[in-house]
Amino acid sequence: MKELFIAIGLLLFIEGMLYALFPSKMKNMLKTIDKLPASQLRSGGLIFALIGFVIVWYFKS
């Protein structure tokens, strides 16, 4: 459970730094994401979730 909170904290830290360092680029990226179809976002989300799962599983075992 401790690792989950560490991972969430790290995610929030990295995302916060991106918004702090590159605010205009992040706004442009969000506008681009808004134009993508939901199916493409879903596919990308599943791929990244699987990659993240494999990374965590590899380092935990």
PDB file of N, CA, C and O in Angstrom:
ATOM      1  N   MET A   1       0.826  -1.194   0.000  1.00  0.00           N
ATOM      2  CA  MET A   1       0.000   0.000   0.000  1.00  0.00           C
ATOM      3  C   MET A   1       0.873   1.263   0.000  1.00  0.00           C
ATOM      4  O   MET A   1       0.537   2.278  -0.610  1.00  0.00           O
ATOM      5  N   LYS A   2       1.999   1.161   0.703  1.00  0.00           N
ATOM      6  CA  LYS A   2       2.916   2.294   0.772  1.00  0.00           C
ATOM      7  C   LYS A   2       3.427   2.653  -0.630  1.00  0.00           C
ATOM      8  O   LYS A   2       3.538   3.827  -0.981  1.00  0.00           O
ATOM      9  N   GLU A   3       3.734   1.619  -1.420  1.00  0.00           N
ATOM     10  CA  GLU A   3       4.245   1.845  -2.773  1.00  0.00           C
ATOM     11  C   GLU A   3       3.219   2.548  -3.651  1.00  0.00           C
ATOM     12  O   GLU A   3       3.579   3.356  -4.507  1.00  0.00           O
ATOM     13  N   LEU A   4       1.941   2.243  -3.440  1.00  0.00           N
ATOM     14  CA  LEU A   4       0.885   2.885  -4.219  1.00  0.00           C
ATOM     15  C   LEU A   4       0.870   4.390  -3.960  1.00  0.00           C
ATOM     16  O   LEU A   4       0.754   5.180  -4.897  1.00  0.00           O
ATOM     17  N   PHE A   5       0.985   4.782  -2.713  1.00  0.00           N
ATOM     18  CA  PHE A   5       0.993   6.207  -2.383  1.00  0.00           C
ATOM     19  C   PHE A   5       2.258   6.894  -2.916  1.00  0.00           C
ATOM     20  O   PHE A   5       2.216   8.050  -3.338  1.00  0.00           O
ATOM     21  N   ILE A   6       3.362   6.177  -2.891  1.00  0.00           N
ATOM     22  CA  ILE A   6       4.601   6.729  -3.459  1.00  0.00           C
ATOM     23  C   ILE A   6       4.437   6.932  -4.957  1.00  0.00           C
ATOM     24  O   ILE A   6       4.848   7.960  -5.495  1.00  0.00           O
ATOM     25  N   ALA A   7       3.838   5.958  -5.633  1.00  0.00           N
ATOM     26  CA  ALA A   7       3.635   6.058  -7.078  1.00  0.00           C
ATOM     27  C   ALA A   7       2.692   7.205  -7.424  1.00  0.00           C
ATOM     28  O   ALA A   7       2.949   7.944  -8.375  1.00  0.00           O
ATOM     29  N   ILE A   8       1.621   7.366  -6.680  1.00  0.00           N
ATOM     30  CA  ILE A   8       0.681   8.464  -6.938  1.00  0.00           C
ATOM     31  C   ILE A   8       1.363   9.806  -6.684  1.00  0.00           C
ATOM     32  O   ILE A   8       1.187  10.749  -7.456  1.00  0.00           O
ATOM     33  N   GLY A   9       2.131   9.893  -5.615  1.00  0.00           N
ATOM     34  CA  GLY A   9       2.868  11.127  -5.331  1.00  0.00           C
ATOM     35  C   GLY A   9       3.861  11.460  -6.427  1.00  0.00           C
ATOM     36  O   GLY A   9       3.998  12.623  -6.807  1.00  0.00           O
ATOM     37  N   LEU A  10       4.553  10.460  -6.937  1.00  0.00           N
ATOM     38  CA  LEU A  10       5.507  10.681  -8.019  1.00  0.00           C
ATOM     39  C   LEU A  10       4.799  11.128  -9.291  1.00  0.00           C
ATOM     40  O   LEU A  10       5.281  12.017  -9.994  1.00  0.00           O
ATOM     41  N   LEU A  11       3.667  10.521  -9.585  1.00  0.00           N
ATOM     42  CA  LEU A  11       2.873  10.926 -10.747  1.00  0.00           C
ATOM     43  C   LEU A  11       2.434  12.385 -10.634  1.00  0.00           C
ATOM     44  O   LEU A  11       2.568  13.152 -11.587  1.00  0.00           O
ATOM     45  N   LEU A  12       1.918  12.762  -9.483  1.00  0.00           N
ATOM     46  CA  LEU A  12       1.481  14.146  -9.280  1.00  0.00           C
ATOM     47  C   LEU A  12       2.656  15.123  -9.354  1.00  0.00           C
ATOM     48  O   LEU A  12       2.517  16.221  -9.893  1.00  0.00           O
ATOM     49  N   PHE A  13       3.803  14.729  -8.818  1.00  0.00           N
ATOM     50  CA  PHE A  13       4.986  15.579  -8.875  1.00  0.00           C
ATOM     51  C   PHE A  13       5.423  15.816 -10.314  1.00  0.00           C
ATOM     52  O   PHE A  13       5.668  16.955 -10.712  1.00  0.00           O
ATOM     53  N   ILE A  14       5.522  14.742 -11.096  1.00  0.00           N
ATOM     54  CA  ILE A  14       5.977  14.867 -12.485  1.00  0.00           C
ATOM     55  C   ILE A  14       4.983  15.688 -13.299  1.00  0.00           C
ATOM     56  O   ILE A  14       5.382  16.567 -14.063  1.00  0.00           O
ATOM     57  N   GLU A  15       3.705  15.409 -13.140  1.00  0.00           N
ATOM     58  CA  GLU A  15       2.699  16.164 -13.898  1.00  0.00           C
ATOM     59  C   GLU A  15       2.696  17.629 -13.480  1.00  0.00           C
ATOM     60  O   GLU A  15       2.577  18.511 -14.330  1.00  0.00           O
ATOM     61  N   GLY A  16       2.824  17.897 -12.197  1.00  0.00           N
ATOM     62  CA  GLY A  16       2.873  19.271 -11.729  1.00  0.00           C
ATOM     63  C   GLY A  16       4.075  20.023 -12.274  1.00  0.00           C
ATOM     64  O   GLY A  16       3.968  21.198 -12.624  1.00  0.00           O
ATOM     65  N   MET A  17       5.208  19.360 -12.349  1.00  0.00           N
ATOM     66  CA  MET A  17       6.404  19.997 -12.895  1.00  0.00           C
ATOM     67  C   MET A  17       6.231  20.315 -14.379  1.00  0.00           C
ATOM     68  O   MET A  17       6.691  21.356 -14.846  1.00  0.00           O
ATOM     69  N   LEU A  18       5.574  19.431 -15.119  1.00  0.00           N
ATOM     70  CA  LEU A  18       5.326  19.696 -16.540  1.00  0.00           C
ATOM     71  C   LEU A  18       4.469  20.942 -16.716  1.00  0.00           C
ATOM     72  O   LEU A  18       4.755  21.780 -17.571  1.00  0.00           O
ATOM     73  N   TYR A  19       3.419  21.066 -15.909  1.00  0.00           N
ATOM     74  CA  TYR A  19       2.553  22.247 -15.999  1.00  0.00           C
ATOM     75  C   TYR A  19       3.295  23.510 -15.545  1.00  0.00           C
ATOM     76  O   TYR A  19       3.069  24.591 -16.091  1.00  0.00           O
ATOM     77  N   ALA A  20       4.167  23.378 -14.562  1.00  0.00           N
ATOM     78  CA  ALA A  20       4.903  24.542 -14.069  1.00  0.00           C
ATOM     79  C   ALA A  20       5.972  24.999 -15.059  1.00  0.00           C
ATOM     80  O   ALA A  20       6.193  26.199 -15.223  1.00  0.00           O
ATOM     81  N   LEU A  21       6.631  24.058 -15.712  1.00  0.00           N
ATOM     82  CA  LEU A  21       7.724  24.403 -16.611  1.00  0.00           C
ATOM     83  C   LEU A  21       7.262  24.748 -18.029  1.00  0.00           C
ATOM     84  O   LEU A  21       7.860  25.601 -18.684  1.00  0.00           O
ATOM     85  N   PHE A  22       6.210  24.097 -18.499  1.00  0.00           N
ATOM     86  CA  PHE A  22       5.763  24.268 -19.884  1.00  0.00           C
ATOM     87  C   PHE A  22       4.254  24.511 -19.960  1.00  0.00           C
ATOM     88  O   PHE A  22       3.545  23.702 -20.559  1.00  0.00           O
ATOM     89  N   PRO A  23       3.739  25.597 -19.374  1.00  0.00           N
ATOM     90  CA  PRO A  23       2.283  25.782 -19.339  1.00  0.00           C
ATOM     91  C   PRO A  23       1.650  25.935 -20.724  1.00  0.00           C
ATOM     92  O   PRO A  23       0.575  25.386 -20.967  1.00  0.00           O
ATOM     93  N   SER A  24       2.286  26.662 -21.625  1.00  0.00           N
ATOM     94  CA  SER A  24       1.673  26.861 -22.946  1.00  0.00           C
ATOM     95  C   SER A  24       1.699  25.577 -23.759  1.00  0.00           C
ATOM     96  O   SER A  24       0.747  25.286 -24.483  1.00  0.00           O
ATOM     97  N   LYS A  25       2.772  24.806 -23.650  1.00  0.00           N
ATOM     98  CA  LYS A  25       2.837  23.537 -24.376  1.00  0.00           C
ATOM     99  C   LYS A  25       1.806  22.544 -23.829  1.00  0.00           C
ATOM    100  O   LYS A  25       1.225  21.772 -24.593  1.00  0.00           O
ATOM    101  N   MET A  26       1.580  22.562 -22.531  1.00  0.00           N
ATOM    102  CA  MET A  26       0.583  21.668 -21.943  1.00  0.00           C
ATOM    103  C   MET A  26      -0.822  22.051 -22.404  1.00  0.00           C
ATOM    104  O   MET A  26      -1.650  21.176 -22.658  1.00  0.00           O
ATOM    105  N   LYS A  27      -1.097  23.358 -22.513  1.00  0.00           N
ATOM    106  CA  LYS A  27      -2.402  23.789 -23.011  1.00  0.00           C
ATOM    107  C   LYS A  27      -2.602  23.344 -24.452  1.00  0.00           C
ATOM    108  O   LYS A  27      -3.685  22.891 -24.823  1.00  0.00           O
ATOM    109  N   ASN A  28      -1.549  23.474 -25.269  1.00  0.00           N
ATOM    110  CA  ASN A  28      -1.645  23.023 -26.656  1.00  0.00           C
ATOM    111  C   ASN A  28      -1.865  21.512 -26.740  1.00  0.00           C
ATOM    112  O   ASN A  28      -2.637  21.037 -27.573  1.00  0.00           O
ATOM    113  N   MET A  29      -1.184  20.763 -25.874  1.00  0.00           N
ATOM    114  CA  MET A  29      -1.342  19.320 -25.864  1.00  0.00           C
ATOM    115  C   MET A  29      -2.766  18.925 -25.481  1.00  0.00           C
ATOM    116  O   MET A  29      -3.336  18.001 -26.061  1.00  0.00           O
ATOM    117  N   LEU A  30      -3.338  19.630 -24.500  1.00  0.00           N
ATOM    118  CA  LEU A  30      -4.706  19.322 -24.089  1.00  0.00           C
ATOM    119  C   LEU A  30      -5.709  19.641 -25.195  1.00  0.00           C
ATOM    120  O   LEU A  30      -6.701  18.930 -25.353  1.00  0.00           O
ATOM    121  N   LYS A  31      -5.461  20.694 -25.954  1.00  0.00           N
ATOM    122  CA  LYS A  31      -6.327  21.005 -27.091  1.00  0.00           C
ATOM    123  C   LYS A  31      -6.239  19.907 -28.144  1.00  0.00           C
ATOM    124  O   LYS A  31      -7.247  19.537 -28.746  1.00  0.00           O
ATOM    125  N   THR A  32      -5.040  19.389 -28.365  1.00  0.00           N
ATOM    126  CA  THR A  32      -4.854  18.307 -29.331  1.00  0.00           C
ATOM    127  C   THR A  32      -5.553  17.038 -28.862  1.00  0.00           C
ATOM    128  O   THR A  32      -6.186  16.344 -29.657  1.00  0.00           O
ATOM    129  N   ILE A  33      -5.442  16.739 -27.592  1.00  0.00           N
ATOM    130  CA  ILE A  33      -6.087  15.546 -27.034  1.00  0.00           C
ATOM    131  C   ILE A  33      -7.602  15.655 -27.173  1.00  0.00           C
ATOM    132  O   ILE A  33      -8.278  14.656 -27.420  1.00  0.00           O
ATOM    133  N   ASP A  34      -8.132  16.858 -27.016  1.00  0.00           N
ATOM    134  CA  ASP A  34      -9.578  17.068 -27.119  1.00  0.00           C
ATOM    135  C   ASP A  34     -10.095  16.707 -28.510  1.00  0.00           C
ATOM    136  O   ASP A  34     -11.260  16.336 -28.658  1.00  0.00           O
ATOM    137  N   LYS A  35      -9.251  16.811 -29.521  1.00  0.00           N
ATOM    138  CA  LYS A  35      -9.669  16.527 -30.900  1.00  0.00           C
ATOM    139  C   LYS A  35      -9.591  15.033 -31.245  1.00  0.00           C
ATOM    140  O   LYS A  35     -10.140  14.610 -32.262  1.00  0.00           O
ATOM    141  N   LEU A  36      -8.924  14.240 -30.419  1.00  0.00           N
ATOM    142  CA  LEU A  36      -8.779  12.814 -30.703  1.00  0.00           C
ATOM    143  C   LEU A  36     -10.075  12.068 -30.420  1.00  0.00           C
ATOM    144  O   LEU A  36     -10.807  12.427 -29.498  1.00  0.00           O
ATOM    145  N   PRO A  37     -10.364  11.041 -31.197  1.00  0.00           N
ATOM    146  CA  PRO A  37     -11.556  10.235 -30.913  1.00  0.00           C
ATOM    147  C   PRO A  37     -11.376   9.436 -29.615  1.00  0.00           C
ATOM    148  O   PRO A  37     -10.260   9.092 -29.228  1.00  0.00           O
ATOM    149  N   ALA A  38     -12.493   9.156 -28.964  1.00  0.00           N
ATOM    150  CA  ALA A  38     -12.461   8.453 -27.676  1.00  0.00           C
ATOM    151  C   ALA A  38     -11.823   7.074 -27.815  1.00  0.00           C
ATOM    152  O   ALA A  38     -11.132   6.622 -26.902  1.00  0.00           O
ATOM    153  N   SER A  39     -12.039   6.411 -28.920  1.00  0.00           N
ATOM    154  CA  SER A  39     -11.468   5.069 -29.099  1.00  0.00           C
ATOM    155  C   SER A  39      -9.942   5.114 -29.112  1.00  0.00           C
ATOM    156  O   SER A  39      -9.290   4.216 -28.580  1.00  0.00           O
ATOM    157  N   GLN A  40      -9.378   6.143 -29.711  1.00  0.00           N
ATOM    158  CA  GLN A  40      -7.920   6.273 -29.753  1.00  0.00           C
ATOM    159  C   GLN A  40      -7.373   6.581 -28.357  1.00  0.00           C
ATOM    160  O   GLN A  40      -6.324   6.062 -27.977  1.00  0.00           O
ATOM    161  N   LEU A  41      -8.069   7.412 -27.602  1.00  0.00           N
ATOM    162  CA  LEU A  41      -7.652   7.697 -26.224  1.00  0.00           C
ATOM    163  C   LEU A  41      -7.739   6.442 -25.364  1.00  0.00           C
ATOM    164  O   LEU A  41      -6.857   6.183 -24.545  1.00  0.00           O
ATOM    165  N   ARG A  42      -8.796   5.670 -25.549  1.00  0.00           N
ATOM    166  CA  ARG A  42      -8.972   4.442 -24.782  1.00  0.00           C
ATOM    167  C   ARG A  42      -7.845   3.453 -25.098  1.00  0.00           C
ATOM    168  O   ARG A  42      -7.276   2.847 -24.190  1.00  0.00           O
ATOM    169  N   SER A  43      -7.530   3.295 -26.366  1.00  0.00           N
ATOM    170  CA  SER A  43      -6.452   2.382 -26.765  1.00  0.00           C
ATOM    171  C   SER A  43      -5.116   2.829 -26.182  1.00  0.00           C
ATOM    172  O   SER A  43      -4.368   2.014 -25.642  1.00  0.00           O
ATOM    173  N   GLY A  44      -4.821   4.109 -26.289  1.00  0.00           N
ATOM    174  CA  GLY A  44      -3.573   4.627 -25.721  1.00  0.00           C
ATOM    175  C   GLY A  44      -3.518   4.448 -24.215  1.00  0.00           C
ATOM    176  O   GLY A  44      -2.478   4.081 -23.668  1.00  0.00           O
ATOM    177  N   GLY A  45      -4.631   4.706 -23.541  1.00  0.00           N
ATOM    178  CA  GLY A  45      -4.681   4.528 -22.092  1.00  0.00           C
ATOM    179  C   GLY A  45      -4.443   3.091 -21.681  1.00  0.00           C
ATOM    180  O   GLY A  45      -3.723   2.827 -20.719  1.00  0.00           O
ATOM    181  N   LEU A  46      -5.049   2.153 -22.410  1.00  0.00           N
ATOM    182  CA  LEU A  46      -4.843   0.740 -22.100  1.00  0.00           C
ATOM    183  C   LEU A  46      -3.400   0.313 -22.345  1.00  0.00           C
ATOM    184  O   LEU A  46      -2.841  -0.462 -21.568  1.00  0.00           O
ATOM    185  N   ILE A  47      -2.803   0.806 -23.405  1.00  0.00           N
ATOM    186  CA  ILE A  47      -1.405   0.463 -23.694  1.00  0.00           C
ATOM    187  C   ILE A  47      -0.492   0.979 -22.588  1.00  0.00           C
ATOM    188  O   ILE A  47       0.377   0.253 -22.106  1.00  0.00           O
ATOM    189  N   PHE A  48      -0.690   2.242 -22.186  1.00  0.00           N
ATOM    190  CA  PHE A  48       0.151   2.791 -21.120  1.00  0.00           C
ATOM    191  C   PHE A  48      -0.106   2.094 -19.787  1.00  0.00           C
ATOM    192  O   PHE A  48       0.828   1.908 -19.006  1.00  0.00           O
ATOM    193  N   ALA A  49      -1.346   1.705 -19.510  1.00  0.00           N
ATOM    194  CA  ALA A  49      -1.642   0.975 -18.279  1.00  0.00           C
ATOM    195  C   ALA A  49      -0.938  -0.379 -18.277  1.00  0.00           C
ATOM    196  O   ALA A  49      -0.397  -0.792 -17.251  1.00  0.00           O
ATOM    197  N   LEU A  50      -0.940  -1.066 -19.404  1.00  0.00           N
ATOM    198  CA  LEU A  50      -0.255  -2.358 -19.491  1.00  0.00           C
ATOM    199  C   LEU A  50       1.259  -2.203 -19.338  1.00  0.00           C
ATOM    200  O   LEU A  50       1.906  -2.996 -18.654  1.00  0.00           O
ATOM    201  N   ILE A  51       1.814  -1.178 -19.977  1.00  0.00           N
ATOM    202  CA  ILE A  51       3.256  -0.926 -19.837  1.00  0.00           C
ATOM    203  C   ILE A  51       3.596  -0.643 -18.374  1.00  0.00           C
ATOM    204  O   ILE A  51       4.574  -1.176 -17.850  1.00  0.00           O
ATOM    205  N   GLY A  52       2.804   0.181 -17.724  1.00  0.00           N
ATOM    206  CA  GLY A  52       3.027   0.485 -16.314  1.00  0.00           C
ATOM    207  C   GLY A  52       2.912  -0.752 -15.437  1.00  0.00           C
ATOM    208  O   GLY A  52       3.705  -0.940 -14.516  1.00  0.00           O
ATOM    209  N   PHE A  53       1.922  -1.597 -15.723  1.00  0.00           N
ATOM    210  CA  PHE A  53       1.750  -2.831 -14.956  1.00  0.00           C
ATOM    211  C   PHE A  53       2.968  -3.736 -15.109  1.00  0.00           C
ATOM    212  O   PHE A  53       3.463  -4.292 -14.129  1.00  0.00           O
ATOM    213  N   VAL A  54       3.448  -3.880 -16.339  1.00  0.00           N
ATOM    214  CA  VAL A  54       4.610  -4.737 -16.590  1.00  0.00           C
ATOM    215  C   VAL A  54       5.845  -4.195 -15.872  1.00  0.00           C
ATOM    216  O   VAL A  54       6.621  -4.967 -15.309  1.00  0.00           O
ATOM    217  N   ILE A  55       6.032  -2.887 -15.887  1.00  0.00           N
ATOM    218  CA  ILE A  55       7.186  -2.294 -15.193  1.00  0.00           C
ATOM    219  C   ILE A  55       7.100  -2.556 -13.689  1.00  0.00           C
ATOM    220  O   ILE A  55       8.083  -2.969 -13.073  1.00  0.00           O
ATOM    221  N   VAL A  56       5.940  -2.319 -13.106  1.00  0.00           N
ATOM    222  CA  VAL A  56       5.781  -2.548 -11.664  1.00  0.00           C
ATOM    223  C   VAL A  56       5.959  -4.026 -11.334  1.00  0.00           C
ATOM    224  O   VAL A  56       6.640  -4.359 -10.364  1.00  0.00           O
ATOM    225  N   TRP A  57       5.358  -4.916 -12.121  1.00  0.00           N
ATOM    226  CA  TRP A  57       5.465  -6.350 -11.889  1.00  0.00           C
ATOM    227  C   TRP A  57       6.920  -6.800 -11.983  1.00  0.00           C
ATOM    228  O   TRP A  57       7.373  -7.617 -11.180  1.00  0.00           O
ATOM    229  N   TYR A  58       7.655  -6.266 -12.963  1.00  0.00           N
ATOM    230  CA  TYR A  58       9.052  -6.655 -13.150  1.00  0.00           C
ATOM    231  C   TYR A  58       9.903  -6.265 -11.938  1.00  0.00           C
ATOM    232  O   TYR A  58      10.718  -7.057 -11.466  1.00  0.00           O
ATOM    233  N   PHE A  59       9.711  -5.049 -11.441  1.00  0.00           N
ATOM    234  CA  PHE A  59      10.540  -4.588 -10.341  1.00  0.00           C
ATOM    235  C   PHE A  59      10.084  -5.138  -8.985  1.00  0.00           C
ATOM    236  O   PHE A  59      10.876  -5.171  -8.043  1.00  0.00           O
ATOM    237  N   LYS A  60       8.834  -5.566  -8.871  1.00  0.00           N
ATOM    238  CA  LYS A  60       8.363  -6.139  -7.614  1.00  0.00           C
ATOM    239  C   LYS A  60       8.745  -7.610  -7.478  1.00  0.00           C
ATOM    240  O   LYS A  60       8.809  -8.135  -6.366  1.00  0.00           O
ATOM    241  N   SER A  61       9.000  -8.277  -8.604  1.00  0.00           N
ATOM    242  CA  SER A  61       9.324  -9.708  -8.525  1.00  0.00           C
ATOM    243  C   SER A  61      10.810  -9.970  -8.532  1.00  0.00           C
ATOM    244  O   SER A  61      11.233 -11.125  -8.471  1.00  0.00           O
TER     245      SER A  61
END
